[in-house]
Amino acid sequence: MSRKVRIGRASLRRLLVRGATSGIAAHVVRAVTTHHDRTSGRFGAPADWRRLCALGAMLSGLAGLPVASFLVGGLTGDYLTDDYLTGLASIVGGLLQVLLILRIGSPDVYGDWVSLGMLDACLGMLLTFDPGLALWTSPALFALLLAASSLVRIWIGLTLATGSAFTWLGTSGLMGFFLLLWLVGATHALSGFDRLIALDLVLRVDLFLRGAAIVGFGLSLSRG
């Protein structure tokens, strides 16, 4: 009798889990579909694709120099001088995204795009004021902000009704998660790991790839 009760309870738990999972999935699909319809008019002006390409090029340019230095000379951190502010590229890049997206979308406000720029600026400010993430709350906050930035990009890719949004922006979000996982793994697996250099590099690679993704998305608009 007790065995039947245990089996019954296990089956009930499985049914509840399946029901909850199905409910969450249905809610997500409904939210994506609804937002997809609302974004059908975005970036429809003839000059919008050029503005997006310009924004992407500026973001990649902000991040490109230290990334190129890493590719040529390795993870040495020679570019980190006493006058260098870690995270500055993310602050400037984030503010650029906010200002240009507000200009492109005016009079509408594209909240997801604006929040993406604000997340970048917050990441940069975190590294500027706590470069090595020495405070006990800083690593978790850094991971949370970068994960949120990646999720916003995936959300934009799924819900934007124009251009090849997910091909470019959604992939950029997935790369953001990959960089975060690499950073966590390298921090725990490598001895003598310089976290300051790695944190700055992760933000710059992420910014560089995001800029390239925005350029690609802008070009897809010009062809569509």
KOLDOZA-42317 format. One record per residue (C-alpha): residue number from 1; y negated, x negated, z; residue in three letters. Coordinates in steps of 0.1 Angstrom, whole numbers. Each point is the difference from the previous one (the first is absolute). Layout:
<recs>
<rec><nr>NUM</nr><yy>Y</yy><xx>X</xx><zz>Z</zz><rest>ala</rest></rec>
...
</recs>
This chain:
<recs>
<rec><nr>1</nr><yy>0</yy><xx>0</xx><zz>0</zz><rest>met</rest></rec>
<rec><nr>2</nr><yy>-24</yy><xx>-28</xx><zz>9</zz><rest>ser</rest></rec>
<rec><nr>3</nr><yy>8</yy><xx>-17</xx><zz>-32</zz><rest>arg</rest></rec>
<rec><nr>4</nr><yy>-10</yy><xx>31</xx><zz>-20</zz><rest>lys</rest></rec>
<rec><nr>5</nr><yy>-32</yy><xx>2</xx><zz>20</zz><rest>val</rest></rec>
<rec><nr>6</nr><yy>-8</yy><xx>-37</xx><zz>-8</zz><rest>arg</rest></rec>
<rec><nr>7</nr><yy>7</yy><xx>5</xx><zz>-37</zz><rest>ile</rest></rec>
<rec><nr>8</nr><yy>-21</yy><xx>32</xx><zz>0</zz><rest>gly</rest></rec>
<rec><nr>9</nr><yy>-29</yy><xx>-18</xx><zz>16</zz><rest>arg</rest></rec>
<rec><nr>10</nr><yy>2</yy><xx>-29</xx><zz>-24</zz><rest>ala</rest></rec>
<rec><nr>11</nr><yy>0</yy><xx>24</xx><zz>-29</zz><rest>ser</rest></rec>
<rec><nr>12</nr><yy>-30</yy><xx>18</xx><zz>14</zz><rest>leu</rest></rec>
<rec><nr>13</nr><yy>-19</yy><xx>-33</xx><zz>4</zz><rest>arg</rest></rec>
<rec><nr>14</nr><yy>8</yy><xx>-9</xx><zz>-36</zz><rest>arg</rest></rec>
<rec><nr>15</nr><yy>-12</yy><xx>34</xx><zz>-12</zz><rest>leu</rest></rec>
<rec><nr>16</nr><yy>-32</yy><xx>-4</xx><zz>20</zz><rest>leu</rest></rec>
<rec><nr>17</nr><yy>-7</yy><xx>-35</xx><zz>-14</zz><rest>val</rest></rec>
<rec><nr>18</nr><yy>7</yy><xx>12</xx><zz>-35</zz><rest>arg</rest></rec>
<rec><nr>19</nr><yy>-22</yy><xx>30</xx><zz>5</zz><rest>gly</rest></rec>
<rec><nr>20</nr><yy>-29</yy><xx>-21</xx><zz>14</zz><rest>ala</rest></rec>
<rec><nr>21</nr><yy>4</yy><xx>-26</xx><zz>-28</zz><rest>thr</rest></rec>
<rec><nr>22</nr><yy>0</yy><xx>27</xx><zz>-27</zz><rest>ser</rest></rec>
<rec><nr>23</nr><yy>-31</yy><xx>16</xx><zz>16</zz><rest>gly</rest></rec>
<rec><nr>24</nr><yy>-19</yy><xx>-33</xx><zz>1</zz><rest>ile</rest></rec>
<rec><nr>25</nr><yy>10</yy><xx>-8</xx><zz>-36</zz><rest>ala</rest></rec>
<rec><nr>26</nr><yy>-11</yy><xx>35</xx><zz>-12</zz><rest>ala</rest></rec>
<rec><nr>27</nr><yy>-33</yy><xx>-4</xx><zz>19</zz><rest>his</rest></rec>
<rec><nr>28</nr><yy>-7</yy><xx>-34</xx><zz>-16</zz><rest>val</rest></rec>
<rec><nr>29</nr><yy>9</yy><xx>13</xx><zz>-35</zz><rest>val</rest></rec>
<rec><nr>30</nr><yy>-23</yy><xx>30</xx><zz>5</zz><rest>arg</rest></rec>
<rec><nr>31</nr><yy>-29</yy><xx>-22</xx><zz>12</zz><rest>ala</rest></rec>
<rec><nr>32</nr><yy>4</yy><xx>-24</xx><zz>-29</zz><rest>val</rest></rec>
<rec><nr>33</nr><yy>1</yy><xx>28</xx><zz>-25</zz><rest>thr</rest></rec>
<rec><nr>34</nr><yy>-30</yy><xx>17</xx><zz>15</zz><rest>thr</rest></rec>
<rec><nr>35</nr><yy>-20</yy><xx>-32</xx><zz>0</zz><rest>his</rest></rec>
<rec><nr>36</nr><yy>11</yy><xx>-9</xx><zz>-35</zz><rest>his</rest></rec>
<rec><nr>37</nr><yy>-16</yy><xx>32</xx><zz>-13</zz><rest>asp</rest></rec>
<rec><nr>38</nr><yy>-33</yy><xx>-9</xx><zz>19</zz><rest>arg</rest></rec>
<rec><nr>39</nr><yy>-2</yy><xx>-34</xx><zz>-16</zz><rest>thr</rest></rec>
<rec><nr>40</nr><yy>3</yy><xx>11</xx><zz>-36</zz><rest>ser</rest></rec>
<rec><nr>41</nr><yy>-38</yy><xx>-4</xx><zz>-6</zz><rest>gly</rest></rec>
<rec><nr>42</nr><yy>-3</yy><xx>-35</xx><zz>14</zz><rest>arg</rest></rec>
<rec><nr>43</nr><yy>-11</yy><xx>-30</xx><zz>-21</zz><rest>phe</rest></rec>
<rec><nr>44</nr><yy>-6</yy><xx>22</xx><zz>-30</zz><rest>gly</rest></rec>
<rec><nr>45</nr><yy>-34</yy><xx>-13</xx><zz>-10</zz><rest>ala</rest></rec>
<rec><nr>46</nr><yy>0</yy><xx>-24</xx><zz>-30</zz><rest>pro</rest></rec>
<rec><nr>47</nr><yy>-13</yy><xx>-30</xx><zz>20</zz><rest>ala</rest></rec>
<rec><nr>48</nr><yy>22</yy><xx>5</xx><zz>30</zz><rest>asp</rest></rec>
<rec><nr>49</nr><yy>28</yy><xx>-22</xx><zz>-13</zz><rest>trp</rest></rec>
<rec><nr>50</nr><yy>-24</yy><xx>-29</xx><zz>-6</zz><rest>arg</rest></rec>
<rec><nr>51</nr><yy>-13</yy><xx>4</xx><zz>36</zz><rest>arg</rest></rec>
<rec><nr>52</nr><yy>35</yy><xx>-1</xx><zz>13</zz><rest>leu</rest></rec>
<rec><nr>53</nr><yy>8</yy><xx>-31</xx><zz>-20</zz><rest>cys</rest></rec>
<rec><nr>54</nr><yy>-32</yy><xx>-17</xx><zz>13</zz><rest>ala</rest></rec>
<rec><nr>55</nr><yy>10</yy><xx>9</xx><zz>36</zz><rest>leu</rest></rec>
<rec><nr>56</nr><yy>35</yy><xx>-14</xx><zz>-4</zz><rest>gly</rest></rec>
<rec><nr>57</nr><yy>-13</yy><xx>-32</xx><zz>-16</zz><rest>ala</rest></rec>
<rec><nr>58</nr><yy>-25</yy><xx>-5</xx><zz>29</zz><rest>met</rest></rec>
<rec><nr>59</nr><yy>28</yy><xx>5</xx><zz>26</zz><rest>leu</rest></rec>
<rec><nr>60</nr><yy>23</yy><xx>-24</xx><zz>-18</zz><rest>ser</rest></rec>
<rec><nr>61</nr><yy>-28</yy><xx>-25</xx><zz>-3</zz><rest>gly</rest></rec>
<rec><nr>62</nr><yy>-8</yy><xx>2</xx><zz>37</zz><rest>leu</rest></rec>
<rec><nr>63</nr><yy>36</yy><xx>-8</xx><zz>8</zz><rest>ala</rest></rec>
<rec><nr>64</nr><yy>10</yy><xx>-22</xx><zz>-29</zz><rest>gly</rest></rec>
<rec><nr>65</nr><yy>-13</yy><xx>-35</xx><zz>11</zz><rest>leu</rest></rec>
<rec><nr>66</nr><yy>21</yy><xx>-5</xx><zz>31</zz><rest>pro</rest></rec>
<rec><nr>67</nr><yy>30</yy><xx>16</xx><zz>-17</zz><rest>val</rest></rec>
<rec><nr>68</nr><yy>-3</yy><xx>-25</xx><zz>-28</zz><rest>ala</rest></rec>
<rec><nr>69</nr><yy>-4</yy><xx>-28</xx><zz>25</zz><rest>ser</rest></rec>
<rec><nr>70</nr><yy>33</yy><xx>11</xx><zz>16</zz><rest>phe</rest></rec>
<rec><nr>71</nr><yy>18</yy><xx>2</xx><zz>-33</zz><rest>leu</rest></rec>
<rec><nr>72</nr><yy>-11</yy><xx>-35</xx><zz>-9</zz><rest>val</rest></rec>
<rec><nr>73</nr><yy>1</yy><xx>-18</xx><zz>33</zz><rest>gly</rest></rec>
<rec><nr>74</nr><yy>22</yy><xx>20</xx><zz>23</zz><rest>gly</rest></rec>
<rec><nr>75</nr><yy>-7</yy><xx>16</xx><zz>33</zz><rest>leu</rest></rec>
<rec><nr>76</nr><yy>-22</yy><xx>-28</xx><zz>14</zz><rest>thr</rest></rec>
<rec><nr>77</nr><yy>-31</yy><xx>19</xx><zz>10</zz><rest>gly</rest></rec>
<rec><nr>78</nr><yy>-24</yy><xx>-26</xx><zz>-14</zz><rest>asp</rest></rec>
<rec><nr>79</nr><yy>-24</yy><xx>27</xx><zz>-9</zz><rest>tyr</rest></rec>
<rec><nr>80</nr><yy>-4</yy><xx>11</xx><zz>36</zz><rest>leu</rest></rec>
<rec><nr>81</nr><yy>-30</yy><xx>-20</xx><zz>11</zz><rest>thr</rest></rec>
<rec><nr>82</nr><yy>-21</yy><xx>4</xx><zz>31</zz><rest>asp</rest></rec>
<rec><nr>83</nr><yy>-25</yy><xx>22</xx><zz>-19</zz><rest>asp</rest></rec>
<rec><nr>84</nr><yy>26</yy><xx>22</xx><zz>-14</zz><rest>tyr</rest></rec>
<rec><nr>85</nr><yy>3</yy><xx>36</xx><zz>13</zz><rest>leu</rest></rec>
<rec><nr>86</nr><yy>36</yy><xx>12</xx><zz>-1</zz><rest>thr</rest></rec>
<rec><nr>87</nr><yy>1</yy><xx>35</xx><zz>-14</zz><rest>gly</rest></rec>
<rec><nr>88</nr><yy>-34</yy><xx>-1</xx><zz>-17</zz><rest>leu</rest></rec>
<rec><nr>89</nr><yy>15</yy><xx>8</xx><zz>-34</zz><rest>ala</rest></rec>
<rec><nr>90</nr><yy>16</yy><xx>32</xx><zz>14</zz><rest>ser</rest></rec>
<rec><nr>91</nr><yy>-33</yy><xx>11</xx><zz>16</zz><rest>ile</rest></rec>
<rec><nr>92</nr><yy>-20</yy><xx>-5</xx><zz>-32</zz><rest>val</rest></rec>
<rec><nr>93</nr><yy>28</yy><xx>14</xx><zz>-22</zz><rest>gly</rest></rec>
<rec><nr>94</nr><yy>3</yy><xx>31</xx><zz>23</zz><rest>gly</rest></rec>
<rec><nr>95</nr><yy>-37</yy><xx>7</xx><zz>-1</zz><rest>leu</rest></rec>
<rec><nr>96</nr><yy>0</yy><xx>-5</xx><zz>-38</zz><rest>leu</rest></rec>
<rec><nr>97</nr><yy>27</yy><xx>26</xx><zz>-3</zz><rest>gln</rest></rec>
<rec><nr>98</nr><yy>-18</yy><xx>25</xx><zz>21</zz><rest>val</rest></rec>
<rec><nr>99</nr><yy>-33</yy><xx>-4</xx><zz>-17</zz><rest>leu</rest></rec>
<rec><nr>100</nr><yy>13</yy><xx>1</xx><zz>-36</zz><rest>leu</rest></rec>
<rec><nr>101</nr><yy>24</yy><xx>28</xx><zz>6</zz><rest>ile</rest></rec>
<rec><nr>102</nr><yy>-28</yy><xx>21</xx><zz>16</zz><rest>leu</rest></rec>
<rec><nr>103</nr><yy>-21</yy><xx>-8</xx><zz>-31</zz><rest>arg</rest></rec>
<rec><nr>104</nr><yy>28</yy><xx>9</xx><zz>-24</zz><rest>ile</rest></rec>
<rec><nr>105</nr><yy>10</yy><xx>32</xx><zz>18</zz><rest>gly</rest></rec>
<rec><nr>106</nr><yy>-35</yy><xx>13</xx><zz>7</zz><rest>ser</rest></rec>
<rec><nr>107</nr><yy>-7</yy><xx>27</xx><zz>10</zz><rest>pro</rest></rec>
<rec><nr>108</nr><yy>36</yy><xx>3</xx><zz>11</zz><rest>asp</rest></rec>
<rec><nr>109</nr><yy>15</yy><xx>-23</xx><zz>27</zz><rest>val</rest></rec>
<rec><nr>110</nr><yy>35</yy><xx>-14</xx><zz>-7</zz><rest>tyr</rest></rec>
<rec><nr>111</nr><yy>11</yy><xx>-2</xx><zz>36</zz><rest>gly</rest></rec>
<rec><nr>112</nr><yy>32</yy><xx>-19</xx><zz>-7</zz><rest>asp</rest></rec>
<rec><nr>113</nr><yy>-17</yy><xx>-27</xx><zz>-21</zz><rest>trp</rest></rec>
<rec><nr>114</nr><yy>-28</yy><xx>-3</xx><zz>26</zz><rest>val</rest></rec>
<rec><nr>115</nr><yy>25</yy><xx>-3</xx><zz>28</zz><rest>ser</rest></rec>
<rec><nr>116</nr><yy>17</yy><xx>-28</xx><zz>-19</zz><rest>leu</rest></rec>
<rec><nr>117</nr><yy>-32</yy><xx>-20</xx><zz>-1</zz><rest>gly</rest></rec>
<rec><nr>118</nr><yy>-7</yy><xx>6</xx><zz>36</zz><rest>met</rest></rec>
<rec><nr>119</nr><yy>35</yy><xx>-12</xx><zz>10</zz><rest>leu</rest></rec>
<rec><nr>120</nr><yy>-6</yy><xx>-32</xx><zz>-19</zz><rest>asp</rest></rec>
<rec><nr>121</nr><yy>-33</yy><xx>-5</xx><zz>18</zz><rest>ala</rest></rec>
<rec><nr>122</nr><yy>17</yy><xx>6</xx><zz>34</zz><rest>cys</rest></rec>
<rec><nr>123</nr><yy>27</yy><xx>-25</xx><zz>-8</zz><rest>leu</rest></rec>
<rec><nr>124</nr><yy>-25</yy><xx>-26</xx><zz>-9</zz><rest>gly</rest></rec>
<rec><nr>125</nr><yy>-21</yy><xx>6</xx><zz>31</zz><rest>met</rest></rec>
<rec><nr>126</nr><yy>31</yy><xx>-3</xx><zz>21</zz><rest>leu</rest></rec>
<rec><nr>127</nr><yy>7</yy><xx>-34</xx><zz>-14</zz><rest>leu</rest></rec>
<rec><nr>128</nr><yy>-36</yy><xx>-10</xx><zz>2</zz><rest>thr</rest></rec>
<rec><nr>129</nr><yy>-3</yy><xx>7</xx><zz>38</zz><rest>phe</rest></rec>
<rec><nr>130</nr><yy>36</yy><xx>-9</xx><zz>9</zz><rest>asp</rest></rec>
<rec><nr>131</nr><yy>12</yy><xx>-25</xx><zz>-27</zz><rest>pro</rest></rec>
<rec><nr>132</nr><yy>33</yy><xx>-9</xx><zz>15</zz><rest>gly</rest></rec>
<rec><nr>133</nr><yy>7</yy><xx>35</xx><zz>14</zz><rest>leu</rest></rec>
<rec><nr>134</nr><yy>0</yy><xx>-15</xx><zz>35</zz><rest>ala</rest></rec>
<rec><nr>135</nr><yy>-6</yy><xx>33</xx><zz>18</zz><rest>leu</rest></rec>
<rec><nr>136</nr><yy>32</yy><xx>19</xx><zz>8</zz><rest>trp</rest></rec>
<rec><nr>137</nr><yy>-11</yy><xx>31</xx><zz>-18</zz><rest>thr</rest></rec>
<rec><nr>138</nr><yy>-11</yy><xx>-18</xx><zz>-32</zz><rest>ser</rest></rec>
<rec><nr>139</nr><yy>33</yy><xx>-6</xx><zz>-17</zz><rest>pro</rest></rec>
<rec><nr>140</nr><yy>10</yy><xx>36</xx><zz>3</zz><rest>ala</rest></rec>
<rec><nr>141</nr><yy>-34</yy><xx>11</xx><zz>-12</zz><rest>leu</rest></rec>
<rec><nr>142</nr><yy>1</yy><xx>-23</xx><zz>-30</zz><rest>phe</rest></rec>
<rec><nr>143</nr><yy>35</yy><xx>13</xx><zz>-9</zz><rest>ala</rest></rec>
<rec><nr>144</nr><yy>-12</yy><xx>36</xx><zz>4</zz><rest>leu</rest></rec>
<rec><nr>145</nr><yy>-31</yy><xx>-4</xx><zz>-22</zz><rest>leu</rest></rec>
<rec><nr>146</nr><yy>19</yy><xx>-18</xx><zz>-27</zz><rest>leu</rest></rec>
<rec><nr>147</nr><yy>28</yy><xx>26</xx><zz>0</zz><rest>ala</rest></rec>
<rec><nr>148</nr><yy>-26</yy><xx>28</xx><zz>-1</zz><rest>ala</rest></rec>
<rec><nr>149</nr><yy>-17</yy><xx>-17</xx><zz>-30</zz><rest>ser</rest></rec>
<rec><nr>150</nr><yy>33</yy><xx>-2</xx><zz>-18</zz><rest>ser</rest></rec>
<rec><nr>151</nr><yy>8</yy><xx>36</xx><zz>8</zz><rest>leu</rest></rec>
<rec><nr>152</nr><yy>-34</yy><xx>12</xx><zz>-13</zz><rest>val</rest></rec>
<rec><nr>153</nr><yy>7</yy><xx>-19</xx><zz>-33</zz><rest>arg</rest></rec>
<rec><nr>154</nr><yy>34</yy><xx>17</xx><zz>-4</zz><rest>ile</rest></rec>
<rec><nr>155</nr><yy>-16</yy><xx>33</xx><zz>8</zz><rest>trp</rest></rec>
<rec><nr>156</nr><yy>-27</yy><xx>-5</xx><zz>-27</zz><rest>ile</rest></rec>
<rec><nr>157</nr><yy>27</yy><xx>-10</xx><zz>-24</zz><rest>gly</rest></rec>
<rec><nr>158</nr><yy>20</yy><xx>31</xx><zz>7</zz><rest>leu</rest></rec>
<rec><nr>159</nr><yy>-28</yy><xx>25</xx><zz>0</zz><rest>thr</rest></rec>
<rec><nr>160</nr><yy>-25</yy><xx>-13</xx><zz>-26</zz><rest>leu</rest></rec>
<rec><nr>161</nr><yy>4</yy><xx>22</xx><zz>-31</zz><rest>ala</rest></rec>
<rec><nr>162</nr><yy>-17</yy><xx>-24</xx><zz>-25</zz><rest>thr</rest></rec>
<rec><nr>163</nr><yy>13</yy><xx>-33</xx><zz>-15</zz><rest>gly</rest></rec>
<rec><nr>164</nr><yy>30</yy><xx>-20</xx><zz>10</zz><rest>ser</rest></rec>
<rec><nr>165</nr><yy>-9</yy><xx>3</xx><zz>36</zz><rest>ala</rest></rec>
<rec><nr>166</nr><yy>33</yy><xx>-7</xx><zz>17</zz><rest>phe</rest></rec>
<rec><nr>167</nr><yy>10</yy><xx>-27</xx><zz>-24</zz><rest>thr</rest></rec>
<rec><nr>168</nr><yy>-30</yy><xx>-20</xx><zz>11</zz><rest>trp</rest></rec>
<rec><nr>169</nr><yy>-13</yy><xx>12</xx><zz>34</zz><rest>leu</rest></rec>
<rec><nr>170</nr><yy>33</yy><xx>12</xx><zz>14</zz><rest>gly</rest></rec>
<rec><nr>171</nr><yy>16</yy><xx>-34</xx><zz>-8</zz><rest>thr</rest></rec>
<rec><nr>172</nr><yy>-30</yy><xx>-17</xx><zz>16</zz><rest>ser</rest></rec>
<rec><nr>173</nr><yy>8</yy><xx>20</xx><zz>32</zz><rest>gly</rest></rec>
<rec><nr>174</nr><yy>37</yy><xx>-11</xx><zz>-1</zz><rest>leu</rest></rec>
<rec><nr>175</nr><yy>-11</yy><xx>-36</xx><zz>-4</zz><rest>met</rest></rec>
<rec><nr>176</nr><yy>-22</yy><xx>4</xx><zz>31</zz><rest>gly</rest></rec>
<rec><nr>177</nr><yy>31</yy><xx>10</xx><zz>20</zz><rest>phe</rest></rec>
<rec><nr>178</nr><yy>19</yy><xx>-30</xx><zz>-14</zz><rest>phe</rest></rec>
<rec><nr>179</nr><yy>-28</yy><xx>-23</xx><zz>11</zz><rest>leu</rest></rec>
<rec><nr>180</nr><yy>0</yy><xx>15</xx><zz>35</zz><rest>leu</rest></rec>
<rec><nr>181</nr><yy>38</yy><xx>-4</xx><zz>2</zz><rest>leu</rest></rec>
<rec><nr>182</nr><yy>-3</yy><xx>-36</xx><zz>-12</zz><rest>trp</rest></rec>
<rec><nr>183</nr><yy>-26</yy><xx>-8</xx><zz>26</zz><rest>leu</rest></rec>
<rec><nr>184</nr><yy>20</yy><xx>14</xx><zz>28</zz><rest>val</rest></rec>
<rec><nr>185</nr><yy>32</yy><xx>-18</xx><zz>-12</zz><rest>gly</rest></rec>
<rec><nr>186</nr><yy>-17</yy><xx>-33</xx><zz>-5</zz><rest>ala</rest></rec>
<rec><nr>187</nr><yy>-17</yy><xx>2</xx><zz>34</zz><rest>thr</rest></rec>
<rec><nr>188</nr><yy>33</yy><xx>3</xx><zz>18</zz><rest>his</rest></rec>
<rec><nr>189</nr><yy>22</yy><xx>-22</xx><zz>-23</zz><rest>ala</rest></rec>
<rec><nr>190</nr><yy>-21</yy><xx>-30</xx><zz>-8</zz><rest>leu</rest></rec>
<rec><nr>191</nr><yy>-8</yy><xx>-27</xx><zz>25</zz><rest>ser</rest></rec>
<rec><nr>192</nr><yy>-35</yy><xx>-15</xx><zz>-1</zz><rest>gly</rest></rec>
<rec><nr>193</nr><yy>-13</yy><xx>30</xx><zz>-18</zz><rest>phe</rest></rec>
<rec><nr>194</nr><yy>-38</yy><xx>2</xx><zz>-3</zz><rest>asp</rest></rec>
<rec><nr>195</nr><yy>-7</yy><xx>36</xx><zz>6</zz><rest>arg</rest></rec>
<rec><nr>196</nr><yy>-37</yy><xx>-3</xx><zz>-7</zz><rest>leu</rest></rec>
<rec><nr>197</nr><yy>5</yy><xx>-13</xx><zz>-35</zz><rest>ile</rest></rec>
<rec><nr>198</nr><yy>28</yy><xx>25</xx><zz>-7</zz><rest>ala</rest></rec>
<rec><nr>199</nr><yy>-21</yy><xx>30</xx><zz>11</zz><rest>leu</rest></rec>
<rec><nr>200</nr><yy>-29</yy><xx>-10</xx><zz>-22</zz><rest>asp</rest></rec>
<rec><nr>201</nr><yy>23</yy><xx>-6</xx><zz>-29</zz><rest>leu</rest></rec>
<rec><nr>202</nr><yy>18</yy><xx>33</xx><zz>4</zz><rest>val</rest></rec>
<rec><nr>203</nr><yy>-33</yy><xx>19</xx><zz>-1</zz><rest>leu</rest></rec>
<rec><nr>204</nr><yy>-12</yy><xx>-19</xx><zz>-30</zz><rest>arg</rest></rec>
<rec><nr>205</nr><yy>32</yy><xx>4</xx><zz>-20</zz><rest>val</rest></rec>
<rec><nr>206</nr><yy>-1</yy><xx>37</xx><zz>9</zz><rest>asp</rest></rec>
<rec><nr>207</nr><yy>-36</yy><xx>2</xx><zz>-12</zz><rest>leu</rest></rec>
<rec><nr>208</nr><yy>8</yy><xx>-19</xx><zz>-31</zz><rest>phe</rest></rec>
<rec><nr>209</nr><yy>29</yy><xx>22</xx><zz>-10</zz><rest>leu</rest></rec>
<rec><nr>210</nr><yy>-20</yy><xx>31</xx><zz>9</zz><rest>arg</rest></rec>
<rec><nr>211</nr><yy>-28</yy><xx>-12</xx><zz>-23</zz><rest>gly</rest></rec>
<rec><nr>212</nr><yy>25</yy><xx>-5</xx><zz>-28</zz><rest>ala</rest></rec>
<rec><nr>213</nr><yy>15</yy><xx>34</xx><zz>6</zz><rest>ala</rest></rec>
<rec><nr>214</nr><yy>-34</yy><xx>17</xx><zz>-2</zz><rest>ile</rest></rec>
<rec><nr>215</nr><yy>-8</yy><xx>-18</xx><zz>-33</zz><rest>val</rest></rec>
<rec><nr>216</nr><yy>34</yy><xx>11</xx><zz>-14</zz><rest>gly</rest></rec>
<rec><nr>217</nr><yy>-7</yy><xx>36</xx><zz>12</zz><rest>phe</rest></rec>
<rec><nr>218</nr><yy>-35</yy><xx>-1</xx><zz>-17</zz><rest>gly</rest></rec>
<rec><nr>219</nr><yy>15</yy><xx>-12</xx><zz>-32</zz><rest>leu</rest></rec>
<rec><nr>220</nr><yy>26</yy><xx>28</xx><zz>1</zz><rest>ser</rest></rec>
<rec><nr>221</nr><yy>-29</yy><xx>24</xx><zz>2</zz><rest>leu</rest></rec>
<rec><nr>222</nr><yy>-16</yy><xx>-15</xx><zz>-31</zz><rest>ser</rest></rec>
<rec><nr>223</nr><yy>32</yy><xx>5</xx><zz>-20</zz><rest>arg</rest></rec>
<rec><nr>224</nr><yy>6</yy><xx>36</xx><zz>13</zz><rest>gly</rest></rec>
</recs>
